[in-house]
């Protein structure tokens, strides 16, 4: 995997969007072959070095980055510790290269379903290492079955005094507003996204319009309590309305950032930078790219 993006012309990205829509209708073998092509656009490479090369280039364009090692749902302690070691290496590389970057982690990759205490041990060590290096850690979005545990571990970290940790919540879930309220006392760092993981039918938004409504309601709640707010979407209307709500609440540009996924909307990213907005791009990397790219293709189908 080269880690190079496709050319950033509008035509190239329209072609890529057509490919992403077509992928979901193919058989497993053909689907994987075409997804590999999409992976060249959507991930930063199969190695940390490729991802960091790309991160340096994006930093040069004025974009902050978050690195995320692909992989989730480990079943034993050994691979969980191996992933944690690789993520520690990512933090060291961020520091060594002087990158404006953070680390994103999937708790299921750190052994959440194996042993919650093991997961907390590994997560806490990463957060402490990031703090020493002037970086931060995002607890990334996962399936709804992991939400309660993710919130518990986030709260434990904050109550132990770790401030350089944030958590992603998805707007399509009806519980998110309540979760924001429950964390308010911590002055949390929260990124709100529409969400690419399925939630239980009784918890899910009934329509795309309701997802958007929940997203903006979440932004309004975060304006009252969050220390830092991540607006994680490529929807220009949601970004515009979120900025308006935050301005009405008296929040400054230093209080929030727009967060995007690599390879989805580079044109929008450049527009936001020209408008003076703080922008962060998520760079996933690693050999276990198939689940991530597949979710992105499914997301394209739902648009």
C-alpha positions, 0 to 999 in steps of 0.5 A: 500500500503506497499511502498516496491519495488519488488525485484530488480533482473533483472528477477523480472523487466523483469517479471514486464515489461511483465505485464506492456505490457499486462495491456494495452490490458485488460478490465477496471476491469482487467486492474485496478487489474493488475495495482494495482500490478504494483503500488507496484513497481512504487509508494512509498506507499499511505501515506507520511510516507511510501514515506519518509521511502523509501526516507530515504532508497534511500538517504542511497544508495546515491540517492537524491529524489523528492516526488510527491503527486499523484492527478491532475485536481481539479475542485474547490478551496477547494481540491486545498487548501487541496492538498497544505496543504498536500504538505506543510506537505511533506516539513515539513517531509523532513526537520524533517527527514533530507532527501535529497529531493525536492517536485514535484507539479502538477499545475492542482492539485493546482487549475490551471484550477479553477483560475490561481491566486489561483494556483500562491498563493498556488505555491508561498507559497510552494516555499517560504516554501521550501526555508526556509527549504533548499529544492526546488520545481519542477513544473511537466509536465502536458498536453499541455493545461497547458504549457503556464500557467505553464511557466507564473507562473514559470517566475513570481516566478523567477522574484520575486527572487525565485531560488529554483524552476524548471520546467519540459519540454517534448522533444516530443513537437516542442515548447520546444526549443523555450520555453528554449530560452524564459527562457534563460535570467532567468538562469532557472532550467529545467528538460528535459524528453521525455514526457508521456503526449500527445501533439497536432498532429501538435506539436508532434514528428513524430517518436521516433527517432525525440523525441530523436533528440529533447531531445538532441537538448534541452540538447544542448540549456540548456547547454548554459543557464540553471543554473541546468539541469535535464536529465530525462530519463532511456535511457542509450544512451540518458544519455551517449550522454547528458553527452557528450554534456554537457562535450563539453559545459564545464558543470561540474557534479554539473551543472546537475543530472540524474533523474529517476522514482521509480521502472523503472530502479534500475540497471541503477541507481546503474551504474550511481552512481558507475560512480560518477553521481548525481542521483535523484529518483522521488517517487510518493505517495498517494491514487490517483495512477491509472492515474500515473501507467496507463501512465507508462503502456502506456509508456511501450507499446510505447517502 
